[in-house]
Amino acid sequence: MSEGRYFVSDCEPCDSSSQRSQSSMISTQLRDMEDTTEHSVEYEKCSVFHCAHYKCNLVLGDSLGACGEVKSLKSVICLKISKDVRVRGKLEMSKEGPLKFCTYKALECCGCRRLVGFVLHSTPHHLSSLRGLFLLLKEAINCYMLKSCIIVKASKLSFDHRLLGRSINEMKQDLEAQLKHVNLLKDMLDDSRLGHGSHLPLSSTVSD
């Protein structure tokens, strides 16, 4: 990516009515890009993941961000985690156990600093689909069930697998929307430069 540069030049102010018209047009275009589809969620069937350490209890995530579990790793697969979970910077490698030949970064609770999971980076083929996902250790989390208002150990629960297609499609739509925003802003900048072109002082050197 080339280094960004800023150019400053003397320009006359735009007409205020023209600015209002352009602003209104931009607002309309931006609104048209927004996805107005509402997704219904049965929140009473959801659960909140808390740190299982009795002196901590910080929120680590929830079932809306979970998409299944890996029984061999005793972990819940999550697409999202809370801001109270920190990814350690050090890349570690396991030489034995279920993570043998895997490199990963540990996840720790920001409250008690205890290990609560990991993110796999390089893995054997049978774990390749888990790379880059957040894996919360079931033994490290308790689940607050919204419907019954009780706390259950995650190790006592099963987490159904759900297809990632919808989440991937949502991410793709979000990226496409952001790209449209960038392109729109770029077009606005180009139009603005063209509009001010007549007001810019011109200097040239004519050689015989």
C-alpha beads as a LAMMPS data file, in Angstrom:
LAMMPS data file: protein, C-alpha beads

208 atoms
207 bonds

1 atom types
1 bond types

-500.0 500.0 xlo xhi
-500.0 500.0 ylo yhi
-500.0 500.0 zlo zhi

Masses

1 110.0

Atoms # bond

1 1 1 0.000 0.000 0.000
2 1 1 1.461 3.366 -0.980
3 1 1 2.074 5.953 1.674
4 1 1 -0.809 8.409 2.089
5 1 1 0.007 12.061 1.261
6 1 1 -1.926 15.228 1.916
7 1 1 -1.960 18.236 -0.412
8 1 1 -3.109 21.648 0.791
9 1 1 -4.278 24.270 -1.687
10 1 1 -6.232 27.507 -1.554
11 1 1 -9.842 27.008 -2.659
12 1 1 -12.934 29.153 -2.642
13 1 1 -15.800 27.868 -0.461
14 1 1 -18.545 25.844 -2.100
15 1 1 -22.054 27.140 -2.371
16 1 1 -23.988 26.184 0.805
17 1 1 -27.055 25.002 -1.112
18 1 1 -24.820 22.766 -3.208
19 1 1 -23.286 21.345 -0.031
20 1 1 -26.720 20.611 1.443
21 1 1 -27.835 18.929 -1.758
22 1 1 -24.691 16.804 -1.898
23 1 1 -25.013 15.918 1.796
24 1 1 -28.631 14.844 1.313
25 1 1 -27.687 12.724 -1.692
26 1 1 -24.862 11.064 0.258
27 1 1 -27.133 10.319 3.216
28 1 1 -29.661 8.710 0.898
29 1 1 -26.990 6.567 -0.751
30 1 1 -25.603 5.452 2.599
31 1 1 -29.064 4.552 3.899
32 1 1 -29.715 2.507 0.767
33 1 1 -26.626 0.432 1.535
34 1 1 -27.730 -0.503 5.040
35 1 1 -29.201 -3.929 5.537
36 1 1 -32.651 -3.432 7.048
37 1 1 -33.377 -7.131 7.452
38 1 1 -34.044 -7.980 11.091
39 1 1 -32.989 -11.374 12.401
40 1 1 -35.227 -12.744 15.128
41 1 1 -33.360 -14.258 18.053
42 1 1 -34.958 -16.264 20.849
43 1 1 -32.928 -14.735 23.652
44 1 1 -34.599 -16.847 26.329
45 1 1 -32.855 -19.884 24.850
46 1 1 -29.441 -18.232 24.976
47 1 1 -26.731 -18.423 27.616
48 1 1 -23.889 -16.175 28.725
49 1 1 -20.389 -17.594 29.229
50 1 1 -18.683 -16.525 32.462
51 1 1 -15.194 -17.225 33.767
52 1 1 -15.514 -20.247 36.048
53 1 1 -13.019 -18.944 38.602
54 1 1 -15.041 -18.250 41.729
55 1 1 -13.370 -14.880 42.384
56 1 1 -13.734 -13.635 38.823
57 1 1 -16.963 -14.396 36.924
58 1 1 -16.226 -12.021 34.029
59 1 1 -18.239 -12.458 30.830
60 1 1 -16.176 -14.288 28.205
61 1 1 -18.799 -14.681 25.489
62 1 1 -22.272 -16.063 24.812
63 1 1 -24.069 -18.795 22.932
64 1 1 -24.886 -16.447 20.040
65 1 1 -21.198 -16.423 19.181
66 1 1 -20.788 -20.190 19.594
67 1 1 -21.104 -22.564 16.652
68 1 1 -20.366 -25.960 18.193
69 1 1 -17.804 -27.831 20.242
70 1 1 -14.730 -30.012 19.803
71 1 1 -15.070 -32.964 22.146
72 1 1 -11.479 -34.095 21.687
73 1 1 -10.292 -30.672 22.875
74 1 1 -13.122 -30.209 25.410
75 1 1 -13.726 -26.775 23.932
76 1 1 -16.562 -24.597 22.677
77 1 1 -16.026 -23.154 19.188
78 1 1 -16.720 -19.417 19.131
79 1 1 -16.812 -16.910 16.300
80 1 1 -16.849 -14.035 18.786
81 1 1 -15.623 -13.494 22.341
82 1 1 -15.950 -10.594 24.749
83 1 1 -13.477 -7.761 25.220
84 1 1 -12.590 -9.309 28.602
85 1 1 -10.730 -12.121 26.844
86 1 1 -7.187 -11.313 25.771
87 1 1 -5.169 -13.127 23.116
88 1 1 -1.632 -13.596 24.374
89 1 1 0.996 -12.419 21.931
90 1 1 3.338 -15.379 22.315
91 1 1 2.932 -18.217 19.825
92 1 1 3.197 -21.565 21.607
93 1 1 3.631 -25.130 20.374
94 1 1 2.340 -28.388 21.824
95 1 1 4.412 -31.557 21.495
96 1 1 1.934 -33.952 23.077
97 1 1 -1.730 -34.505 23.845
98 1 1 -4.687 -33.550 21.619
99 1 1 -2.844 -30.414 20.432
100 1 1 0.260 -32.329 19.355
101 1 1 2.103 -30.566 16.513
102 1 1 -0.163 -27.508 16.825
103 1 1 0.937 -23.906 17.251
104 1 1 -1.493 -21.616 19.024
105 1 1 -1.977 -18.442 21.021
106 1 1 -3.529 -18.756 24.450
107 1 1 -6.669 -16.909 25.523
108 1 1 -6.705 -15.502 29.029
109 1 1 -9.356 -13.887 31.190
110 1 1 -8.546 -10.211 31.714
111 1 1 -9.810 -10.441 35.283
112 1 1 -8.006 -13.388 36.853
113 1 1 -5.389 -13.887 34.077
114 1 1 -6.205 -17.588 33.930
115 1 1 -6.055 -19.619 30.734
116 1 1 -9.559 -19.928 29.264
117 1 1 -8.859 -21.165 25.743
118 1 1 -6.721 -20.776 22.645
119 1 1 -6.626 -19.853 18.963
120 1 1 -5.024 -22.416 16.652
121 1 1 -2.582 -21.160 14.015
122 1 1 -0.944 -24.187 12.395
123 1 1 -2.391 -27.663 12.864
124 1 1 -2.422 -31.203 11.500
125 1 1 -4.955 -31.719 8.733
126 1 1 -7.711 -33.070 11.011
127 1 1 -7.815 -29.772 12.949
128 1 1 -7.360 -27.445 9.979
129 1 1 -10.991 -26.281 9.995
130 1 1 -10.499 -24.825 13.491
131 1 1 -7.651 -22.479 12.593
132 1 1 -8.330 -18.876 13.512
133 1 1 -11.425 -19.645 15.599
134 1 1 -11.745 -18.969 19.328
135 1 1 -11.800 -22.180 21.365
136 1 1 -12.985 -21.703 24.951
137 1 1 -12.170 -24.537 27.344
138 1 1 -15.392 -25.936 28.768
139 1 1 -13.777 -26.430 32.170
140 1 1 -12.951 -22.708 32.270
141 1 1 -16.488 -21.394 31.755
142 1 1 -19.853 -21.418 33.469
143 1 1 -23.064 -20.775 31.544
144 1 1 -25.786 -18.466 32.823
145 1 1 -29.017 -19.745 31.281
146 1 1 -31.291 -16.797 30.496
147 1 1 -34.511 -18.808 30.461
148 1 1 -34.108 -20.499 33.852
149 1 1 -31.740 -17.934 35.428
150 1 1 -29.427 -20.669 36.690
151 1 1 -25.700 -21.232 36.287
152 1 1 -24.528 -24.501 34.749
153 1 1 -20.996 -25.726 34.167
154 1 1 -20.200 -25.773 30.460
155 1 1 -18.768 -29.267 30.876
156 1 1 -22.309 -30.458 31.653
157 1 1 -23.736 -29.075 28.419
158 1 1 -23.582 -30.016 24.760
159 1 1 -23.235 -27.309 22.137
160 1 1 -24.952 -28.092 18.864
161 1 1 -23.040 -27.476 15.686
162 1 1 -24.540 -24.912 13.377
163 1 1 -23.504 -24.079 9.848
164 1 1 -21.040 -21.252 9.425
165 1 1 -22.418 -20.373 6.008
166 1 1 -24.742 -17.685 7.306
167 1 1 -22.035 -16.089 9.431
168 1 1 -19.611 -16.136 6.516
169 1 1 -22.267 -14.629 4.241
170 1 1 -22.958 -11.911 6.806
171 1 1 -19.240 -11.116 7.008
172 1 1 -19.062 -11.013 3.209
173 1 1 -22.041 -8.650 3.040
174 1 1 -20.474 -6.436 5.694
175 1 1 -17.179 -6.264 3.787
176 1 1 -18.998 -5.508 0.534
177 1 1 -20.942 -2.714 2.254
178 1 1 -17.709 -1.247 3.621
179 1 1 -16.169 -1.420 0.142
180 1 1 -19.165 0.468 -1.253
181 1 1 -18.662 3.124 1.425
182 1 1 -14.988 3.465 0.478
183 1 1 -15.791 3.700 -3.236
184 1 1 -18.517 6.268 -2.558
185 1 1 -16.148 8.403 -0.490
186 1 1 -13.507 8.092 -3.219
187 1 1 -16.010 9.262 -5.852
188 1 1 -17.014 12.159 -3.601
189 1 1 -13.371 13.164 -3.206
190 1 1 -12.792 12.977 -6.961
191 1 1 -15.932 15.045 -7.639
192 1 1 -14.868 17.565 -5.019
193 1 1 -11.453 17.975 -6.621
194 1 1 -13.016 18.417 -10.058
195 1 1 -15.507 20.934 -8.670
196 1 1 -12.768 23.024 -7.117
197 1 1 -10.482 22.762 -10.117
198 1 1 -11.645 26.059 -11.642
199 1 1 -10.845 27.928 -8.419
200 1 1 -7.308 26.646 -8.046
201 1 1 -4.511 28.973 -9.079
202 1 1 -2.728 27.622 -12.107
203 1 1 0.940 28.079 -12.779
204 1 1 2.809 26.880 -15.787
205 1 1 6.111 27.385 -17.451
206 1 1 6.147 27.973 -21.163
207 1 1 9.358 27.378 -22.959
208 1 1 10.060 28.603 -26.401

Bonds

1 1 1 2
2 1 2 3
3 1 3 4
4 1 4 5
5 1 5 6
6 1 6 7
7 1 7 8
8 1 8 9
9 1 9 10
10 1 10 11
11 1 11 12
12 1 12 13
13 1 13 14
14 1 14 15
15 1 15 16
16 1 16 17
17 1 17 18
18 1 18 19
19 1 19 20
20 1 20 21
21 1 21 22
22 1 22 23
23 1 23 24
24 1 24 25
25 1 25 26
26 1 26 27
27 1 27 28
28 1 28 29
29 1 29 30
30 1 30 31
31 1 31 32
32 1 32 33
33 1 33 34
34 1 34 35
35 1 35 36
36 1 36 37
37 1 37 38
38 1 38 39
39 1 39 40
40 1 40 41
41 1 41 42
42 1 42 43
43 1 43 44
44 1 44 45
45 1 45 46
46 1 46 47
47 1 47 48
48 1 48 49
49 1 49 50
50 1 50 51
51 1 51 52
52 1 52 53
53 1 53 54
54 1 54 55
55 1 55 56
56 1 56 57
57 1 57 58
58 1 58 59
59 1 59 60
60 1 60 61
61 1 61 62
62 1 62 63
63 1 63 64
64 1 64 65
65 1 65 66
66 1 66 67
67 1 67 68
68 1 68 69
69 1 69 70
70 1 70 71
71 1 71 72
72 1 72 73
73 1 73 74
74 1 74 75
75 1 75 76
76 1 76 77
77 1 77 78
78 1 78 79
79 1 79 80
80 1 80 81
81 1 81 82
82 1 82 83
83 1 83 84
84 1 84 85
85 1 85 86
86 1 86 87
87 1 87 88
88 1 88 89
89 1 89 90
90 1 90 91
91 1 91 92
92 1 92 93
93 1 93 94
94 1 94 95
95 1 95 96
96 1 96 97
97 1 97 98
98 1 98 99
99 1 99 100
100 1 100 101
101 1 101 102
102 1 102 103
103 1 103 104
104 1 104 105
105 1 105 106
106 1 106 107
107 1 107 108
108 1 108 109
109 1 109 110
110 1 110 111
111 1 111 112
112 1 112 113
113 1 113 114
114 1 114 115
115 1 115 116
116 1 116 117
117 1 117 118
118 1 118 119
119 1 119 120
120 1 120 121
121 1 121 122
122 1 122 123
123 1 123 124
124 1 124 125
125 1 125 126
126 1 126 127
127 1 127 128
128 1 128 129
129 1 129 130
130 1 130 131
131 1 131 132
132 1 132 133
133 1 133 134
134 1 134 135
135 1 135 136
136 1 136 137
137 1 137 138
138 1 138 139
139 1 139 140
140 1 140 141
141 1 141 142
142 1 142 143
143 1 143 144
144 1 144 145
145 1 145 146
146 1 146 147
147 1 147 148
148 1 148 149
149 1 149 150
150 1 150 151
151 1 151 152
152 1 152 153
153 1 153 154
154 1 154 155
155 1 155 156
156 1 156 157
157 1 157 158
158 1 158 159
159 1 159 160
160 1 160 161
161 1 161 162
162 1 162 163
163 1 163 164
164 1 164 165
165 1 165 166
166 1 166 167
167 1 167 168
168 1 168 169
169 1 169 170
170 1 170 171
171 1 171 172
172 1 172 173
173 1 173 174
174 1 174 175
175 1 175 176
176 1 176 177
177 1 177 178
178 1 178 179
179 1 179 180
180 1 180 181
181 1 181 182
182 1 182 183
183 1 183 184
184 1 184 185
185 1 185 186
186 1 186 187
187 1 187 188
188 1 188 189
189 1 189 190
190 1 190 191
191 1 191 192
192 1 192 193
193 1 193 194
194 1 194 195
195 1 195 196
196 1 196 197
197 1 197 198
198 1 198 199
199 1 199 200
200 1 200 201
201 1 201 202
202 1 202 203
203 1 203 204
204 1 204 205
205 1 205 206
206 1 206 207
207 1 207 208
